[in-house]
């Protein structure tokens, strides 16, 4: 008798603003199994599952549920087909109770009593379902007072009580302790054994090897292979995930000089677990890792956007950088280029000229805060726009929010590099940029290194790290767990990224 598949996606193509996220991707999950979807950041895993959950519509390809073709016009229609997705970033209303959040996710039903009566009935259902799954959860607890693991249980209960039998979990163990992850995956495995289907979107090899019945590997928006985890080694899974070793366009620089930045024992609640690293003048140090392992927190600490609870960030000739004010950081010629260029690096409602000039106002070059020398700022901004090839600037008075992502990034770099930096900290320098803009940004980072700056590049794109870095540190679970000098072995880096011993 032919087995009926729970979920089947075939020939899926999807692009976003000209970027091809999925190319002829396919995936099949059977009833009764936990099927892992494995890949690096940007491999297309979440995009493919967002199509299965009705959040995105494919440009081409087919979607089958129970071997029947369907066309989903949104998440509610996916829910009617008993598909539920728990996203990596939870979609909960923090001031509401557990029961109120779950009520929001339930399909509309004819009125059966008052709101209070319906809520009380739901609280009983939540308690019963939680006991069935082995969860400890108070349905009357306010969500913002719950731990991350408890909030995840709320999300799972929300989709299950809505009737989901195809459960998609996007990076479910990324923010859990080993013990919490073990309990969660054991629970969903038991759920699959009862006849449901579970899709485990992950990058963790240990989760795949221990809990998955099958694993599909994606890379670069394409489906690479589907395997039984017991039939393949971790090394082979790593090779399939990250691809073959390549030089990735690396261009060597001068011999590195003295240590410019020394990080020791950097810790913060829930993210940094004791980061140690040294960055030298005339060197690009790249940090590779799967997202959610503390890279953002490290970048924020080094840029002065957040204060770690313990540790030291020692800058040559200054001391502990944690004590430096924003003005001192500018005077120390530290360039900071955060991942969120619109939210943290630019003021979208200010003009292009003002966004460039704001980095120099404290120095007095453009007068005082009360009276700015607009003509000098305009002249400097015009020169920077020209030198850094910032396209789409019809007028220096136009709002920076009107710039495309690549040109916004080039404006940020123009401002940060305008003081001949001695230290550059950049997070995800080419995220969302096209090939031409990426090449321009990379060229500027290499030029800063060749001019003697110490450059730290944090990126979830392994190709980018390998193309730029003279030395690579792998960040995993809030620490630097391995370091490699160029030329580095791609598979060894990949193994350190996904190892969770």
N, C-alpha and C positions, 0 to 999 in steps of 0.2 A: 504494500500500500504506500502510495506516494506521501511523503511528509509535507504538511502544510507549513509554509513559512509565515512567521509573525509579521515581519517587515522586510521589504525588499526595495532597494533603490538601484536603478540601472541607468547608465549613460548620463549622469547628472553634470550639467555645466552651469556655472554661476559666476558672474563678475560683479564688482562693485566699483563704480567710477572708473571704468577702464582696466581695473586690476582683475585678472582671472584667478578667482579663488578656488574654483573646482573645474577640473577638466576630465570629462568622461569617468566620473567617480562612480563606484558601485559598492554596495554593502547589503548583506543578507543576514538576518537574525532569525533563528528558529524558536518555536515554543519550547519551554523547558530548559533553556540555556542562558548562561551568562556569556555574552559575546563582547570582548574587549575591542575598542577602536584605539589604536596606538599610533602616536606620531609626535613630532616636535611641535612647538608653537608655530602657527602659520601653516601647518600641514593640511588644514582643511577639515579637521575632525568636527569642530563645533559648527562650522558652516553647513556641513552635510547633515548633522543631526538637527540643526535649526530648520532645515527643509523638512525633515521627517516630522518635526513638531509643529509645522505650519507657520513658523515665524518668517521664513523666506519662501519665495516661489522660485522653482528652478527655471532656467531659460530653456533648457531642453532636458529630456530624460523622463523616466517614469517612476512612480511610487506605487507599490502594491502593499496592501494589508490583507492578511489571510489569503494571499495569492489573488486578490481582486484589485484591479486598478482603481485608484482614487485620486481626486484633486482637492487639495486642502486649501481653503480660503481663510486660514487663520488658526490660531491656537485652539479656539473653542471648537472648531470643526475637528481638529486633531483629537481633542478630548472626547468628542462624540465617537471617534473610532478607537477610544480607549488607549490613547497615547498620552503619556505624561512625561515631561522633562524637568529635571531638577538642575538648574543652571549653576555654574560655578559661583556667580555673584547672585546672592539670594534676592528674591523679589518679595520682600515682606514689608509690611507697614509697622515700623518699630514701636509706635505708641499703642498699637492694638494688642489684644490678648492673642494667645495661640488659637483659640476657637474663632475669634473674629477674623483672623487672617485666613483660616481654613474655610470659613463661610464665604469669604469673597471669591474663593477659587472654585466653589461648587457650581454645577450647572443650575440655571434658573428652574425653580419648581413652583407649582401652584401653592398659594399661601396655605399653610397648615398651622394656624395659631399665631400668636403674637411673636414679635422679634425675640423677646425674652424666652418664650417657650421653645422656639426653634433653636436658640443658642444653647439652652439647657439640654435639649435632646442631642445636639451635636457634641456637646462636652462629654456626654456619656459614650457616644460613638468613638470619639477620639481616645478616651481612656481605654475602651475595649480594644481598639485597633492597636494602640500603643502596647498594651499587654501582649497581644498576639505576636507583635514583632519584637518583643523584648525591649521596647523603649521605656524609659522613665521620663514622663512628661506631664506637667500640670496644665490642663487646657485653659486655666484661668490666669496663667502667668503672663505678664507683659513681655513681649518679644525682645525689647531692647535690654531686658535684664537676663536674657538667656545667653549661655555660652555659644560659640560658633557651632559646636557639635549638636547642641540642642536645637539651634535654628535650622540646621540641616534636617533634623528629624521632622521638624514642622513642615518643611518643604516636601519631604517624602510623604508624610501623612496627607498633605494637601492634595497631591496628585492621586494617591491611592484611594482616598475617600471620594474623589471625583470619579472613580471607576477605572483607573488606568490598569491595564494588563501588560502593556509594553512600556517599561520604565527605562528612561534614558537618564543616566547620571553623568554630568559633565565635570570631570576632575573632582570626584566626590571626596577624595582623601587628601587634597592639596593642603588643607588647613587643619587637619586632624592629627592628633598624636597617634603613635603606632597602635596603642591599645584601642583608641576610638575607631581607627580605620579597620582594625581587625573585627571589632564587633559589628560595624556597619556592613562590611562586605560579607561577613558570615550571614547577616540578616537578609541581604538582598539575594544571596545565593540560595538560601532556603525559600525565598519568595519565587525564584525561578523554578526550583524543583517542584513547586506546587502547580506548575503548568503555565506560568507567566514567561515573559521574555525580558531580559535585562541587558541593556547596552551600557557598557562601562567605558566612557571616554576618558583616557588616561595617558600618562607618560611614564608611569611607574612599572618597571619590569616585575617587581616582586608581586604587585597586585595581579598582574597578568598571569604569572606563573602559578600563583596560589589559588586564584578564584575563577579564572576564565576557562570556559570549555573550548572556545575558539578565539582567535585574535586576527583582526584585519589591520594591516599596517598601511598608513597613508604617508605620503611625502610629496610636498610641492603641489598639493591640490589633487593628486592622483592616488588611486588605489594601487598599492604595490603587490600585496599578496595576502591570502587568508590561510592560516595555519592552525594546527592543534598545538597549544603551548608545550605540552609534554614532548612533542616531537622535535623541538628546536631548542638550541642553547640560548642563553642570555646574550652571548657574543653575536650570534647570528641575528637575533632580534635587534640588537643595537645597530648592526651593519645595515639591516633593512630600513631602520628608522632614520639614520643620519646619512646614509649613502656612502660611497667610496671616498677614500682620502683624496683631497685635491689641494693644490697650492692656493686656489681661490683668489688669484690676483694679488697676492701679497707683494708689497714693495718694501725692501729693507731700508732702514734709515742709518744714521751714524751710530757708533758705539755708544751705549747709554752711559750717562755720567753718574754723579752722586745721587744718593737717595733724596728726593725732593719731598715726598710725603710718606709718612710711616703711620699705619693704622694698627692699633694694638687693642685686643680684647673688647672690641666694640659690641655692645649689647643693647637691646631694647625689648620691651615686653612683647612676646609672641612672635618676633620676627628675626632679629639679629641675635645669634647665639655665641658670639665671640669671634668677630672677624679680625684676622691678622693679614696684613699685606704691606708690601713696599713698592713704591712707584718712583722710578728714576727719571732724571732729566734726560731729554732726548729719547724717550721711550713711550710707546703706546702699550699700555697694559689693558688687555681686554678681559672683561668678566662675562663668561658664558654661563648659561643655566636656563632651566625651564622656569617660566614665570611663576611667581608666588613663593619663591625661595628666599626672599629678603632683598632682592636687587633694588626695588623701589625705595625701601627703607634705608638702604645703604646710600643710594644716590641722594636722598633727602638730607641725610645726616651730613654728608660731605659738602652739600650745597648750602647748609645752614638753614634748611627748611624745616628741620625737626631736630630735637636734641635726644641723643641716645642716653640711656640711664647709666651706663658704665663704659669705661674705655677711654682711649686717647686718639686724637687725630693730630699728629705732629707735623707741622710745616717747617721746612728748613728756613732758619733765619727769623722765625716768629715764635714758635712754640705750639701750644694746644689750640688748634683752629676752632675748637668749640667756643672759645672765648671771644672770637673775632666778631665785630659788628658788621653789618652790611657795607658800611662805608670803608671799614678796614679791609674787607675782602676785595673791594674794588681797587683800593690803593695797593694791595698785595698782588694785583694783576691775576686774579683768579677768575676764570671764565666758567660759568655754569649754564648748561644747556639741558633743561629738564625734558622728560618724555612728553609732557602735556604742554606743547608749545603755546596753545591758545589760552589755557587755563592758568599756567604758572610762569610763562616767559614773556607774554605779550599782553598789553591792555588793548583789547579789540576795539574799544570805543575811542581810543586816542589815535592820532594820525601816525603815518609811517615815520615822519620826522621826529615826532615826540617819543615814539617807542625806541628809536635809535638814540636820541639824545638823553633819555632819562638815566642812562648808565653813566653820564658824565656831569650831571647837574651838581652833584655834591662837590665836585672838584673846583667849581667856580668858572669853568671854561665858558659856560653859557650864561654867566651872570649869577644871580641868586634865585632862590625859589620864588621870591616876590616879583622879580623882574628878569625875564629871560632875554638873551640876545638871539632873537629868532632867526636873523639872517645867517649868523654863524652856524646855528644848529641845522638850518636848511642846507647850507653848503656842505657841511660834513655828511649829512644824511644822503645828499645827492651823490657825493663821491662814493660812499659805501654801497649804495644801490647799484651804481655802475661797476665798481670793483668786484662785487660779489654776485653780479648778474641776477639781481632780484627782478624777476619779470612781473608784469601785471600792475606796475605802479604808474597809473595815469597821472597822478599828482602826489606830491609828498604830503599833501593835506588830507588825502583819502584815509579812511579808517583802516587800521591794520587787519581787522576782521575780514576785509574783502580779499585778502591775499589767499592764494591756494596754499595747501599744506607745505609743498616744497619751497615756495617762495617765502612763506612765513618762517620756515626753518632757516633759510639763507639770511633773512633779516636778523634773526636772533644771533646767528653766528657772526654776522657783520658787526653787530653791536659788541658782542662778547670778545671778539678778536681785535677790536679797535684799540685796545690798550696793550698790545703785544704780550699776551698772557704767558705767565711762567707755569701755570697749572690750569689744565682744562679737564672738567668733569662733565661728561655728556652721557645721557641716558637715551637709548633707542634713537640714534641720530638720523636714521633713514626710514623710520616707521611711516608708512603711508606715502612714501615718495616714489616717483617714477625713476627709471634707470638714469636718465640724464641728471636729475637733481641729486640722486644718490652719489653718482660719480663726483659731482661738484663738492658735496659735503665731505666725502672721503678725502678728496684732494686737499681741502682746507685743514683737515685733521692731520694729515701726513705733513703738510707744510709747517704746522705748529710744532710737531715733533722735531722735524728737521731743523727748525729754528731754535731748538733747545728746550722747548716746553715739555713738561711731564703731562701726558695725556691719558686719562682713564676713560675707556669706552665700555659702557654697560649695555649689553644687547641680548635679546632672546633669539636673535637670528645668528645661528652658528656660522653661516657663510660670511656674514659681516664681520664677526669677531676674527675669523681666520684670515680674512682679507686685510685687516688693519693691524692686528696685534703682533708686537714683538715677543710679548709674554702673555700667556693666558692663564687666568685663574678660574676655576669652576666653582660656582656657588650652588650649594645644595643644603637645604634645611637650615638656612641662616648662617652658614659658615663657608669659608674657602676650603674645599676638601681636597683639591689637587691643583698643581701648577705645571705648566708646560712652556718650554721655550720653543720659538719657531726654528725649524719646521716641526709642528706638532702632529701627532697621529689623530686623525679625526675620530676614529672609532674609540680610542682611549678617552678622548674628551667626552664623547657621547656616553660612554659607559659611566664616567664619573658624574655626568649630569643626571642620569636616571637611576643610579645605584642608591639603594635605601637599606643598607646593612645596619 
